[in-house]
Amino acid sequence: MAISIDYHDITAACEKFNLEPTDYYLEFTDQVVYMYWVACPADIHDYMKGDMTCLDYQRKGKWLSFEECSDQYEERAFTNMRYILETN
């Protein structure tokens, strides 16, 4: 089954994570649409205060659920982030 998203899905995610149109890129797989960007420590602290559902971060080449592993997050100058925008 095809996955569809619209402009409002993208703008809602941008508002949620305070992203500009040039801050992210999208990946479309058979099952998921991901939104990727790079976050700084101040952004990460803001994410920890809000809803972390469907949010992942990358550590040593592996994607970890931010919701489940936020207590293990090691602060870095920049962190790769991934948000599940839509699933099949």
WOTA-V939528 format. One record per residue. RES is the residue in three letters. PSI is psi in whole degrees, -180 to 180 (none if undefined). OMEGA is omega in whole degrees, -180 to 180 (NA if undefined). Layout:
# WOTA-V939528
RES	PSI	OMEGA
RES	PSI	OMEGA
This chain:
# WOTA-V939528
MET	138	-179
ALA	150	176
ILE	138	177
SER	146	174
ILE	163	177
ASP	178	-178
TYR	-39	-177
HIS	-34	175
ASP	-43	-179
ILE	-46	-179
THR	-34	177
ALA	-42	178
ALA	-40	178
CYS	-41	178
GLU	-41	-179
LYS	-40	-176
PHE	11	177
ASN	51	-179
LEU	143	173
GLU	160	-179
PRO	-26	180
THR	5	-176
ASP	-15	-171
TYR	167	167
TYR	160	-178
LEU	145	173
GLU	129	179
PHE	115	174
THR	-177	178
ASP	-27	-174
GLN	-22	-170
VAL	148	168
VAL	119	-180
TYR	148	171
MET	127	-178
TYR	147	173
TRP	175	178
VAL	132	-177
ALA	150	175
CYS	170	-177
PRO	-38	180
ALA	-39	177
ASP	-44	-179
ILE	-43	179
HIS	-37	176
ASP	-41	179
TYR	-36	-179
MET	-23	180
LYS	-17	-174
GLY	-162	179
ASP	119	-177
MET	11	180
THR	135	177
CYS	16	-179
LEU	130	179
ASP	157	171
TYR	158	-176
GLN	131	177
ARG	121	180
LYS	42	176
GLY	0	180
LYS	143	176
TRP	128	-180
LEU	143	177
SER	123	-180
PHE	-36	-180
GLU	-41	-177
GLU	-26	-172
CYS	17	-178
SER	-28	179
ASP	-17	179
GLN	-1	-177
TYR	129	176
GLU	124	-176
GLU	133	177
ARG	165	179
ALA	-40	179
PHE	142	-179
THR	132	175
ASN	131	-179
MET	152	178
ARG	133	179
TYR	135	177
ILE	107	-177
LEU	-38	-179
GLU	148	176
THR	163	180
ASN	none	NA
